[in-house]
Amino acid sequence: MDRLNYKGNQTWSKGGKVMEIVPMDIQHVLQNVKFPANKNDIIQQARSSGSIADPLLENLGMLPDKEYANANEVVKELERI
C-alpha cells in the first residue's frame, strides 16, 4: 500500500496519484473523537462515524501508537507520514 503525503488540499501517494482527501475530511472525522485518545481509539471512533474514506482510515492506521491530546496533534502526525 502506498504511503500518502498531504500537500495543500490534495494527498499524493508514493506513486504520484492524487487521492481525494482534504484537511476538512480529516477534521470532520476527528471532530467526533473524544480526546485524549490513542491510535486504536481514534480508528475505532472514526469507523463508528461511518463516513471515513478508506485512504484516510489507512493513514490513521500508520499513526504512531501513542496518546493524542487533541485533533491538531493527530493532523500534525499525519502530515509527517
Phi and psi in degrees as a GROMACS rama.xvg file:
@    title "Ramachandran Plot"
@    xaxis  label "Phi"
@    yaxis  label "Psi"
@TYPE xy
-70.4626  142.215  ASP-2
-80.263  143.03  ARG-3
-101.961  143.141  LEU-4
-124.192  129.278  ASN-5
-84.8901  129.953  TYR-6
-140.317  105.781  LYS-7
64.7259  -125.358  GLY-8
-98.5442  9.26725  ASN-9
-125.721  160.086  GLN-10
-120.822  129.444  THR-11
-107.176  132.418  TRP-12
-82.4226  167.971  SER-13
-56.2121  -34.6229  LYS-14
-80.1873  -1.35777  GLY-15
93.322  -0.549477  GLY-16
-75.9461  142.579  LYS-17
-86.1525  126.646  VAL-18
-101.054  150.89  MET-19
-94.3956  71.8148  GLU-20
-124.4  128.037  ILE-21
-120.862  157.611  VAL-22
-52.6288  -31.2819  PRO-23
-64.5134  -34.5478  MET-24
-61.4816  -44.0728  ASP-25
-63.7262  -48.3259  ILE-26
-61.8431  -38.3569  GLN-27
-61.2348  -44.3586  HIS-28
-67.368  -42.3628  VAL-29
-77.1939  -17.1544  LEU-30
-64.6984  -22.6501  GLN-31
-97.1887  -0.800171  ASN-32
-80.9448  134.244  VAL-33
-89.2872  114.721  LYS-34
-99.3823  151.773  PHE-35
-67.9062  149.627  PRO-36
-148.769  145.651  ALA-37
-92.6805  176.605  ASN-38
-53.7372  -47.6255  LYS-39
-64.4645  -39.1318  ASN-40
-61.4067  -43.6095  ASP-41
-62.2634  -46.4439  ILE-42
-63.7821  -45.2945  ILE-43
-61.5057  -45.317  GLN-44
-69.0452  -34.5622  GLN-45
-65.8871  -43.0348  ALA-46
-62.6505  -40.366  ARG-47
-68.4602  -19.8909  SER-48
-69.8828  -25.0007  SER-49
76.0996  0.528944  GLY-50
-122.036  31.0367  SER-51
-101.267  133.185  ILE-52
-75.4943  145.391  ALA-53
-55.3127  -44.5294  ASP-54
-60.6101  -36.7241  PRO-55
-69.5765  -39.7078  LEU-56
-61.6739  -40.0819  LEU-57
-62.5888  -41.3392  GLU-58
-64.5862  -41.2225  ASN-59
-60.8412  -33.892  LEU-60
-66.0074  -20.1326  GLY-61
-90.641  -2.15027  MET-62
-62.4508  145.534  LEU-63
-61.0012  144.738  PRO-64
-81.0908  89.6715  ASP-65
-150.645  176.005  LYS-66
-90.8209  135.659  GLU-67
-110.763  132.836  TYR-68
-77.8154  -29.1885  ALA-69
-160.824  174.64  ASN-70
-63.2706  -34.3776  ALA-71
-61.1382  -37.8108  ASN-72
-63.6754  -38.7424  GLU-73
-65.832  -45.7329  VAL-74
-60.9219  -44.5457  VAL-75
-60.6379  -40.4158  LYS-76
-67.7081  -38.9435  GLU-77
-63.5134  -33.7212  LEU-78
-66.538  -25.918  GLU-79
-81.8564  -20.7495  ARG-80
